[in-house]
């Protein structure tokens, strides 16, 4: 019976995954999972899906096995009151079920549906380091690992049991069988050797709608990259005419105004990498979001920093231009002219609206770098 329940539960999970695959574009587009996120699980509302359960009849309401019955009497009970006398409801039916899906499962579905290649990390290809932990004591081992206190205690116990220990002459002489040695175990420890740098323009031309697009896309980028690395670091940089590093909450909810200097964000990113993330040891991913508005004289400096300093040390540098009614949208054209449409490290994406998030994620992560 237990095995049948387990089998049914596994089948139900597969049905849930199938529903998520069918509606993945909708979830990506509208961000229905954002805000429902726990530490390792995401709560997903799935329409027209219900948990298998028993449905009981109404005792004493008639039906099969209840009295003699009459010819033509319906087998199923018709409910309380006369047919057709109930009040019509104005609310939608209860057909939505919230199920918990792990971020690992979500990343797997995302990778399959978008046909994302596995990430090929640079530097340390093995993203787990083997560490030696001394966890126990044993009777054999190299002399360099002899546990002197344990050896002494064992020799003392032996002499006390034999009656050879003399309190007036407290000499403890360990025999070979008394020797104890430290025993080790090799364990794998995750190495956080991947870092994501999120860079966002928060100038006056970036509205709340554009920031919501960035927030939604960043969630899915995080989900995929976390599935590729055992440990990962995230850093957030905002800028208008000046730039600074902030925490995640500030990144998504800052309201700023004024002009834009993209080069200031690049300076903060380079400073951060230099201080904390050695490019020879870290896999660096940068995701920049802007409406493309940049002061004309700043374009030249930004391009030089991107070409000479940032691109050579990044696994991937992704620029997503979010369409804004106030932004000029010029910067992506500047990048296309400078680097072309096919660059090894640079990936460009235009995000016209929320419906464009799905394809933007595929564009950014489709190289598998």
Helices and strands as residue ranges (DSSP letters): H 2-22, H 24-30, E 41-47, E 96-102, H 103-114, E 128-138, G 143-145, H 148-162, G 167-169, G 176-178, E 181-190, E 194-201, H 208-228, E 233-239, E 243-246, H 248-253, H 262-276, E 283-290, H 296-305, I 306-310, G 311-313, E 316-322, H 331-339, E 346-351, G 354-356, H 357-365
